[in-house]
Amino acid sequence: MKTVILSGGLGTRLGHLTSKIPKPMVKIGNMPLIWHLINSFVFYGHNDFIIALGYKSKIIKKFFNSKKIKTQKKTDFIKCRSISGKIIKITLVDTGMKTLTGGRLLRLKNHLSDTFMLTYGDGLSNVNINKLKKFHEKHNKIVTVTGVHPIARFGELNIKRNKVINFKEKPQTDKGWINGGFFVMEPNIFKYLKNDKTVLEGSPLEKLASSKQLMAFLHKGFWYCMDTPRDKDNLNEIWRKKNVPWKKW
């Protein structure tokens, strides 16, 4: 099964961090976030990735070409080794500078003739990819989205008789569900995508929901999206700890 990673956005909320590099190339520890993401998929047996490029695509191309198996020439179709040593395939596709999420996916239509996975190049999770896949296969709908609990905007106080029992800085809440990425999709999704200006999270998913073709795989575990410099700092802080939720390799 192929896995699409949307990696073309500007990442403007990251400020100076994305003035010279694209968002998926921002480092967590000593590796770009996208390399963390790919290796978390590899753990579950996925080895065929399509990277939808846009903003500063040459930097992402340079990174993967630096990892290619030595016998290969410089190309947009790369074979390289994961952290665990498994051979994986990376297809790099320019999908336009200003193309929106649904439009980027539409530009990949010729690469996707079977069921595939899709996620964003700025989010990490410990979602069980195999359970997600099995859930999708059971319900026979066009799209499965992983529902996650959002990260709280403010620190959380656990108070008893005015005494703070526990304090958590912007914890992941246990209320409400949001789109966490980590989709499984059938090729029929392309019927809902019109052009470069199509926002996947707009009309396509709304229409799929109204026609009962959108299912949610609920993940109560770790999920984090890197939107701001503070998010990057928080992910790096997690990475420095012993038990990193998304590290499966």
N, C-alpha and C positions, 0 to 999 in steps of 0.2 A: 504494500500500500504506500502510495506517495504522500509526502507531507509537505504542504505549502507553508512557507513562513513569510508573512507580509513585512517587508523591511524597507519600504520606500518613503515613509513619512519624514517630515521636517524635524520633528521633535523639538519644537520651539520652546516648550515649557521647561526644557532642560537648560535653557540659556546658553552660557558660554561653552558648556560641555559638548554641544552639537554644532558649534560654529565651524569646526574643522573636520569632524567625523560624523557619520550617521548614527542615529540612536542605538541600533543593535550592536554597534562597535564600542560603545561605552563599556569600560572594563569593570568587572566584578572580580576582585582579587587581581590575578595577572592575566585574565582571559576576557575577551569580549562577551557580553551577555548572550549573543547569538550562539556562541560555542558551548556555553553552559546548556542552553536550550536544546540544541541538537543532540548533545550527549545524553541528556535526560530521555530523549526519544529512543536513542540507540539502545539503551538499557532494556527497552521493551521490544527490541527486535526490528525497529524501523531503520532502514539504511538508504532510503531514496528520498532526497530533499530537493524541493524547488524553491529558490529564494527570489521573491518578487522585489526587484530593485527600483529605486527612484533617486532620491536625494543622495548625492555623493556615492554613487554606485561603484565607482572605480576603487574606492577604499575597501569595500567588501570583496570585490573581485580580487584585489591584491592579496587580501588576507587568505582567501581560500586557495589561490594559486600558490601561495607560499607553503601550503600544506599538502599539495598534490603529490601523488606518487611520482618519483623522479623520472620515470620513463615517459611521462606525459609532457606534451608541449603545452604552452600557455593557451588556455581555452576557457569557454564558459560552461563546459561539461567536464567536471572534475571528479576524479576518484582520489580519496585520501583516507587516512586512518583516524578513527575516533580515539579518544583518550584510552579506551580499553583495548585498542589495537584492531578493531574490526574495520573492514573496508566499507566505506560509505560513498554514495554517489551524490554529488552536488550539481544541480543545474541552475545557472545564474541567468535570470531573464530581466532585461530592462523593461519596465512597465510604465515609464513616463514620469516626469518630474512632478506634474500637478494632478496626476490620476488619483482618484479616490479609491477607497478599499474595494468596493464592488467592481470598479473598473479594472483594478489591478488583477483581481481574480479572473475577470472576463478575458483579459489578455493572455491568460494561461490555458484557455480552453483546449487548444490543440495538444497540450501536454497531459490532459486529465480525462481519460475515457472510462475510468472505473472509480469505485468508491475511493475517496481520499480524505486526508486530514488537513486541517488548516488552523493556524494560530498566528498570534501577533508576535513580532520580534522584540517585544519589550516586556514580556511577562514570564515569570517563573512559577512553577507549582510542583507539588508532589502528587498530582493527580495520577491515578493508575490508568495508564493508556490502554492496557489490555481490557480492563473492565469497561472503560468508556467505549471501546470498539465493540465488545460483546453486547452492550446495552443498545447500541445503534443497530446492530444486526438483528436484534430481536423485534424491534418495533416497526421496521419496514417503512420508515418515513424518509423524507428527503434530507433533512438536516437534524443533527444533534448538536446542541451547544452546551458547554460545561457551565453550570451555574455555581457561582462562588459567593461567599460572604465578603462584603467590601471591607477595606481597611478604614478604620474610624478616622475622622478628620482631627479629632482632639484626643488628648490623653484621657484615660479612664480611671476614675477613683472608685475604689470599693470602700464605702464608709459605714461604720457602725458606731452610733452614739458620738458622732463628730470626730471619731478617730479614724484616720486613713489606715485601713487594714492592708490594702494592696494598691499599687500604682502601676499602670501600664501605659507607656508612651505610644499612642496611636495603634492600639491592638486591632487585630482582625475581629470584626463583630460576629455575633451569632444571630443577627437579625437581618432579614431581607436577602434577596438574591440578585446578583448582577451578572452580565455577560463576562465570563472569564476567558473567552477565547477557547482554545482546544476543541475545535469543531470536528465533527465527522460529517462528510457531505457526499451526496450522490450527484452524478453529472447533470441531473435534472435541474440543479441549482442555476445553471446557465440560462434557463428560460426566464429567470427573474432578474437577470442583469442586462441593462440596456446599453450603456456606453461608459466612457471614462469618468463621467460625473456621477455615476451610481455609487451611493453609499450603502455598503452591504448591510449595515446596522439600521438602515432606514426602511424604505419600501420593500426590499426583498424579504427581510426577516419578518416584517409586519404582515406581508401577504402570506408567507408560509405559516405564520401563527394562526391567522384567520381561517386558513384552509386546513388547519390541523395537520400540517406537515413539518412542524418544528417541535422537537422534544428536548427536554433538559436533563442532563446527567448532573445530579447534585453532588458537589464535592465540598465536604466540610473541613478538609484539611488545609494545608498551607497554599496560599496564592498571593503573589505580590506583583504589581505592575509598576514599572519605573517611569514615572511621569515628570518628576522634579529632581533637582539636585539632592534634596533631602531623602528622596526614595533611593537614589543611588548610594548615598551614605548608609542608609539603613540596610540595604542589601549587602554592602561590603562588611558591615558590622556582623550580620548573620553569617557571612562567609568565613569570618575569622573564628567562629565558634566551632566546637567539635562536631556537633550533629547538624549538618546543613540539610534542610528538608528536601531540596531538589537534587542533591548530589547522590546519584545512584551508581556512578562508575567507580 
